[in-house]
Amino acid sequence: MRYADDAVDVHWDPSRALPGSDPTRRDLFLSLGAFVETCLIVAASAGLPVRADIAVDLAARRVARLVPASSLYDTPFTVASVQQRRCARGGYAPGRLDPATLAALTSLGADLRQLPTRGLVAPLAEADRWMFGTPAVVSELRSWLRLSPKHPRYRLDGLTDRAMALSRFEATGLAAMIAPIAYPVTSRLGGPALLAAASKSMLRYDGSVLILVGRAVSPESVVEHGRALVRVWLALSDRGLTVHPLSQLLDCPITAAALAAKLGLSPGESPLAVFRTGRPLEAPIRSARIPASPT
């Protein structure tokens, strides 16, 4: 973020982008939209009238400008909503979202489609095989996974073994298989398939996967979808539910096309985010995040 006397510009750091797994910048712009929406919610809670002017400048890597507004941002969410939101990557209790809850989420400006978890067991395994079998994506994974407390950035940023609900054995095995020296060998010997097989049990229960559908006609439109996405996540959190993004289903070209066909989308529509939601069996652990510093 860059601060001026009468505005705050929201930029992104290219070193934090993931061109291997997110070549279209879908997740980047969704994340930036979620951040902008969160800023507006927090400002409203603080009694600060702020609005967001969304205008993506690819050369300047700027996504929006936060400027004074004539009134507080109209939102049902608060700072407490933001603070309690969680991603949970472990086990979930059985149970699908009821129609009333889904309707309430849709009223927040999000076009959501619901699929049963069991129906995505095979596609998720295929997406994971693609993910672990793609060197550029594995290199990115390696850069932000924190699979041991001994990692020098374990308490600074990234996704930890505890946040992923991995046992010490699972974390050690994953680290070994994607290590720079070992990966060329493990990838040829079936490592991606072995790692993908471990995810099959994740969706073998009666639960809900939600898909955010939209028209990604411009970076600005994806940013707006990101704003709607975080509103959905906050509404789920207010109901005691957590989410678990399954972006690999959209990153993998084969499963992305199959998912779009399964949903029967009209021309111009595409799935933009996929996540399971429900009540976690154990309290999720947060990974550390680097505090923002003004520039």
Secondary structure, DSSP 8 states (H G I E B T S, - for coil): -EE-SS-EEEE--GGG--TTT-TT-HHHHHHHHHHHHHHHHHHHHTT--EEEEEEEETTTTEEEEEEE-SS----S--HHHHHH--B--S-B-S----HHHHHHHHTTT-EEEEEEGGGGHHHHHHHHHHHHT-HHHHHHHHHHEE-STTSTTTTTSSEETTTTT--HHHHHHHHHHHSTTTHHHHHHTTHHHHHHHTTGGGG-SS-EEEEEEE--SSHHHHHHHHHHHHHHHHHHHHTT-EEEE-THHHHSHHHHHHHHHHHT--TT-EEEEEEEEE-BSS-------------
